[in-house]
Amino acid sequence: MSLPPLPLLLLLLLTSEPAGAMLIRIPLRRVHAGLRTLNPLRAWEKSAEPPRLGAPSPGDKTFVPLSNYLNVQYYGEIGLGTPPQNFSVIFDTGSSNLWVPSGRCHFLSLPCWLHHRYHSKASSSFHSNETKFAIQYGTGRLNGILSEDKLTIGGLTGASVIFGEALWEPSLVFAFAHFDGILGLGFPVLAVGGVRPPLDSLVDQGLLDKPVFSFYLNRDPEAADGGELVLGGSDPAHYIPPLTFVPVTVPAYWQVHVERVHVGTGLTLCAQGCAAILDTGTSLITGPTEEIQALQAAIGGIPLLMGEGCTRDIWKFPG
């Protein structure tokens, strides 16, 4: 299977889409987090070698530094509690927990104080859990407690979900993020604390017919619309049918088998086949060092800080 150009639609389906199913739409907003930082970095590159800030933390998938490539975040809004307290979250297929900053966060946790915080005393539907949880990111460890409350998402209300109140968020990575928390769309096996992922809870409680969701990510840099997350199906207005279904090889991450990757007419990567994860929580294309370097060279990448690369036109990818 040759991969097409980077698609406008990332479609992830757990099962066949039911005919006539009600679609729940969550608008996505896009933040151009680093477009203004790229030009100074390019000028800097011409005059001097950028200083070394240290190697990136392994496994970091949740944040793209302002000096990194792509520099785009897609996020949407949810509500927690009664009445709903609104939060901007990344809808992340690479994890399975929902968490937001807590109103009881540590006074030294700077990221918490710079974002919207959940206040349990302000919600009439809050149920205490107090089980401690921790999620390890490449940049540090996020700690907090589990709580239970009502979730509002895309017009759906009334679902009880167990989520994390973050008491401590690692380093400055989350401080400069344009989102408050993360809503995981991965499989239950990945959920820290053994809690039910939010999408599974919607299905369990009869608020969603099928565990099906799809993403439309708008790449037009001039458009205010960042795209949308659709729960319960997909919108044919955003793709040309028919859909190609690819089986999930490991039901934890959204992992699939890739036969090969063609770049232009002269470069083939993953020549013997490889496993790939579809991860909406990261803007990065990651892989074996040698193959990623070959890919960057083929599409005209330039080196930036920490050994990362950036395409010269971050909105245009070759076939």
DRENROGU-70419 format. One record per residue (C-alpha): residue number from 0; residue in one letter; x, y, z. Coordinates in steps of 0.05 Angstrom, whole numbers, padded with zeros to 5 digits, m for minus. Example, Ala and Ser with C-alpha at 12.3 -4.5 7.8 and 13.67 -1.06 7.14 Angstrom:
REC   n res     px     py     pz
REC   0   A  00246 m00090  00156
REC   1   S  00273 m00021  00143
***
This chain:
REC   n res     px     py     pz
REC   0   M  00000  00000  00000
REC   1   S  00031  00066 m00022
REC   2   L  00014  00124  00023
REC   3   P m00022  00182 m00010
REC   4   P m00004  00255  00004
REC   5   L m00019  00277  00075
REC   6   P m00095  00274  00076
REC   7   L m00143  00328  00099
REC   8   L m00183  00273  00133
REC   9   L m00156  00227  00186
REC  10   L m00209  00174  00195
REC  11   L m00207  00123  00251
REC  12   L m00263  00072  00252
REC  13   L m00274  00019  00306
REC  14   T m00330 m00014  00266
REC  15   S m00371 m00005  00204
REC  16   E m00410  00060  00204
REC  17   P m00484  00049  00216
REC  18   A m00531  00076  00162
REC  19   G m00570  00137  00184
REC  20   A m00532  00142  00250
REC  21   M m00536  00208  00287
REC  22   L m00471  00246  00281
REC  23   I m00443  00287  00339
REC  24   R m00397  00343  00316
REC  25   I m00344  00378  00357
REC  26   P m00312  00438  00322
REC  27   L m00236  00440  00325
REC  28   R m00195  00503  00330
REC  29   R m00125  00510  00303
REC  30   V m00070  00551  00335
REC  31   H m00011  00574  00294
REC  32   A  00035  00567  00353
REC  33   G  00101  00577  00318
REC  34   L  00092  00609  00250
REC  35   R  00121  00674  00275
REC  36   T  00180  00639  00306
REC  37   L  00203  00603  00244
REC  38   N  00227  00664  00205
REC  39   P  00274  00688  00260
REC  40   L  00301  00618  00268
REC  41   R  00315  00613  00193
REC  42   A  00352  00679  00195
REC  43   W  00390  00656  00257
REC  44   E  00409  00592  00221
REC  45   K  00443  00631  00165
REC  46   S  00488  00669  00213
REC  47   A  00505  00618  00267
REC  48   E  00493  00548  00290
REC  49   P  00436  00548  00341
REC  50   P  00457  00531  00412
REC  51   R  00444  00461  00437
REC  52   L  00387  00459  00487
REC  53   G  00393  00384  00501
REC  54   A  00363  00324  00467
REC  55   P  00287  00317  00465
REC  56   S  00257  00271  00516
REC  57   P  00243  00202  00488
REC  58   G  00170  00186  00477
REC  59   D  00147  00258  00481
REC  60   K  00084  00262  00441
REC  61   T  00044  00316  00474
REC  62   F  00078  00381  00459
REC  63   V  00113  00414  00400
REC  64   P  00161  00469  00423
REC  65   L  00152  00536  00389
REC  66   S  00217  00525  00352
REC  67   N  00197  00457  00327
REC  68   Y  00166  00440  00259
REC  69   L  00093  00442  00240
REC  70   N  00077  00483  00302
REC  71   V  00002  00469  00299
REC  72   Q m00046  00448  00353
REC  73   Y m00117  00424  00340
REC  74   Y m00164  00426  00400
REC  75   G m00238  00430  00417
REC  76   E m00283  00445  00477
REC  77   I m00316  00400  00528
REC  78   G m00353  00413  00593
REC  79   L m00346  00378  00660
REC  80   G m00395  00384  00717
REC  81   T m00464  00415  00730
REC  82   P m00466  00470  00707
REC  83   P m00412  00453  00656
REC  84   Q m00342  00481  00667
REC  85   N m00312  00489  00598
REC  86   F m00243  00465  00577
REC  87   S m00203  00463  00513
REC  88   V m00174  00394  00502
REC  89   I m00132  00356  00453
REC  90   F m00170  00295  00427
REC  91   D m00114  00245  00430
REC  92   T m00115  00176  00398
REC  93   G m00049  00161  00431
REC  94   S m00076  00157  00501
REC  95   S m00140  00136  00537
REC  96   N m00149  00182  00597
REC  97   L m00186  00248  00604
REC  98   W m00153  00299  00650
REC  99   V m00158  00374  00662
REC 100   P m00123  00420  00712
REC 101   S m00151  00418  00782
REC 102   G m00173  00477  00824
REC 103   R m00132  00444  00879
REC 104   C m00067  00441  00839
REC 105   H  00000  00453  00872
REC 106   F  00018  00527  00879
REC 107   L  00084  00514  00843
REC 108   S  00050  00480  00784
REC 109   L  00054  00539  00736
REC 110   P  00018  00505  00677
REC 111   C m00043  00494  00722
REC 112   W m00049  00567  00741
REC 113   L m00045  00590  00668
REC 114   H m00105  00548  00646
REC 115   H m00177  00535  00663
REC 116   R m00184  00493  00726
REC 117   Y m00238  00445  00749
REC 118   H m00272  00463  00814
REC 119   S m00309  00405  00845
REC 120   K m00346  00447  00895
REC 121   A m00378  00486  00838
REC 122   S m00410  00423  00809
REC 123   S m00474  00392  00837
REC 124   S m00460  00326  00801
REC 125   F m00389  00316  00828
REC 126   H m00373  00249  00860
REC 127   S m00309  00242  00900
REC 128   N m00260  00186  00882
REC 129   E m00193  00211  00908
REC 130   T m00154  00153  00876
REC 131   K m00085  00178  00858
REC 132   F m00061  00173  00786
REC 133   A  00002  00190  00748
REC 134   I  00017  00194  00674
REC 135   Q  00089  00193  00650
REC 136   Y  00106  00239  00592
REC 137   G  00173  00249  00559
REC 138   T  00178  00316  00593
REC 139   G  00159  00294  00662
REC 140   R  00106  00262  00706
REC 141   L  00035  00288  00712
REC 142   N  00003  00273  00779
REC 143   G m00066  00281  00806
REC 144   I m00129  00248  00833
REC 145   L m00188  00215  00798
REC 146   S m00258  00245  00803
REC 147   E m00326  00230  00773
REC 148   D m00373  00281  00741
REC 149   K m00418  00294  00681
REC 150   L m00387  00304  00612
REC 151   T m00414  00352  00559
REC 152   I m00386  00341  00489
REC 153   G m00414  00362  00422
REC 154   G m00484  00372  00449
REC 155   L m00484  00306  00487
REC 156   T m00498  00314  00561
REC 157   G m00509  00270  00621
REC 158   A m00453  00219  00614
REC 159   S m00416  00203  00678
REC 160   V m00341  00197  00667
REC 161   I m00282  00185  00712
REC 162   F m00227  00235  00696
REC 163   G m00163  00262  00725
REC 164   E m00155  00326  00763
REC 165   A m00083  00346  00750
REC 166   L m00050  00371  00814
REC 167   W  00020  00375  00783
REC 168   E  00037  00385  00710
REC 169   P  00109  00374  00687
REC 170   S  00157  00430  00668
REC 171   L  00136  00487  00622
REC 172   V  00112  00442  00566
REC 173   F  00039  00449  00586
REC 174   A  00047  00521  00609
REC 175   F  00052  00547  00538
REC 176   A  00001  00500  00508
REC 177   H m00063  00530  00480
REC 178   F m00104  00472  00509
REC 179   D m00123  00458  00581
REC 180   G m00122  00382  00581
REC 181   I m00125  00318  00541
REC 182   L m00183  00272  00522
REC 183   G m00157  00204  00503
REC 184   L m00189  00164  00447
REC 185   G m00145  00103  00454
REC 186   F m00164  00033  00475
REC 187   P m00183  00016  00548
REC 188   V m00118 m00024  00558
REC 189   L m00080  00042  00557
REC 190   A m00122  00077  00609
REC 191   V m00084  00094  00673
REC 192   G m00121  00070  00734
REC 193   G m00163  00022  00695
REC 194   V m00217  00074  00682
REC 195   R m00264  00072  00622
REC 196   P m00242  00119  00566
REC 197   P m00292  00175  00553
REC 198   L m00317  00148  00486
REC 199   D m00329  00079  00516
REC 200   S m00368  00111  00573
REC 201   L m00413  00147  00522
REC 202   V m00428  00080  00488
REC 203   D m00437  00043  00554
REC 204   Q m00489  00093  00577
REC 205   G m00528  00093  00512
REC 206   L m00511  00163  00490
REC 207   L m00473  00140  00429
REC 208   D m00496  00084  00384
REC 209   K m00428  00059  00361
REC 210   P m00355  00071  00383
REC 211   V m00339  00106  00317
REC 212   F m00304  00172  00308
REC 213   S m00270  00211  00252
REC 214   F m00227  00273  00246
REC 215   Y m00227  00327  00193
REC 216   L m00165  00371  00201
REC 217   N m00167  00434  00159
REC 218   R m00098  00452  00133
REC 219   D m00117  00519  00101
REC 220   P m00074  00570  00138
REC 221   E m00122  00626  00122
REC 222   A m00185  00591  00147
REC 223   A m00212  00604  00217
REC 224   D m00243  00534  00218
REC 225   G m00194  00483  00244
REC 226   G m00237  00423  00227
REC 227   E m00280  00378  00269
REC 228   L m00284  00313  00308
REC 229   V m00345  00272  00290
REC 230   L m00371  00220  00339
REC 231   G m00415  00164  00313
REC 232   G m00392  00164  00240
REC 233   S m00360  00208  00187
REC 234   D m00379  00265  00141
REC 235   P m00374  00248  00066
REC 236   A m00366  00322  00051
REC 237   H m00295  00316  00075
REC 238   Y m00271  00256  00034
REC 239   I m00280  00221 m00033
REC 240   P m00310  00152 m00023
REC 241   P m00301  00095 m00018
REC 242   L m00265  00089  00047
REC 243   T m00207  00040  00053
REC 244   F m00211  00000  00118
REC 245   V m00145 m00020  00151
REC 246   P m00146 m00070  00209
REC 247   V m00116 m00050  00275
REC 248   T m00058 m00096  00289
REC 249   V m00051 m00082  00364
REC 250   P m00114 m00059  00401
REC 251   A m00079 m00011  00447
REC 252   Y m00054  00046  00406
REC 253   W m00086  00055  00338
REC 254   Q m00031  00013  00306
REC 255   V m00034 m00010  00234
REC 256   H  00012 m00045  00185
REC 257   V  00044 m00002  00132
REC 258   E  00070 m00039  00070
REC 259   R  00116  00017  00046
REC 260   V  00121  00092  00039
REC 261   H  00138  00124 m00028
REC 262   V  00165  00195 m00031
REC 263   G  00165  00224 m00101
REC 264   T  00194  00176 m00152
REC 265   G  00260  00158 m00121
REC 266   L  00253  00144 m00047
REC 267   T  00220  00085 m00012
REC 268   L  00217  00080  00063
REC 269   C  00191  00023  00106
REC 270   A  00210 m00021  00047
REC 271   Q  00200 m00087  00084
REC 272   G  00136 m00064  00118
REC 273   C  00130 m00033  00187
REC 274   A  00082 m00017  00243
REC 275   A  00054  00054  00250
REC 276   I  00012  00089  00301
REC 277   L m00042  00140  00281
REC 278   D m00035  00192  00335
REC 279   T m00077  00256  00334
REC 280   G m00042  00281  00396
REC 281   T  00024  00297  00360
REC 282   S  00044  00338  00300
REC 283   L  00107  00297  00289
REC 284   I  00124  00244  00238
REC 285   T  00170  00198  00277
REC 286   G  00209  00137  00257
REC 287   P  00278  00106  00251
REC 288   T  00331  00161  00249
REC 289   E  00361  00142  00182
REC 290   E  00294  00139  00147
REC 291   I  00269  00204  00178
REC 292   Q  00333  00239  00156
REC 293   A  00323  00212  00086
REC 294   L  00251  00237  00087
REC 295   Q  00271  00306  00110
REC 296   A  00323  00310  00055
REC 297   A  00273  00289  00003
REC 298   I  00221  00341  00021
REC 299   G  00271  00398  00032
REC 300   G  00274  00398  00108
REC 301   I  00319  00445  00146
REC 302   P  00350  00430  00214
REC 303   L  00325  00469  00274
REC 304   L  00337  00463  00349
REC 305   M  00347  00395  00382
REC 306   G  00361  00361  00316
REC 307   E  00289  00368  00292
REC 308   G  00271  00388  00221
REC 309   C  00222  00434  00188
REC 310   T  00194  00432  00117
REC 311   R  00205  00496  00079
REC 312   D  00130  00500  00066
REC 313   I  00097  00469  00127
REC 314   W  00030  00465  00093
REC 315   K  00053  00427  00032
REC 316   F  00075  00355  00032
REC 317   P  00098  00314 m00028
REC 318   G  00063  00251 m00052
***
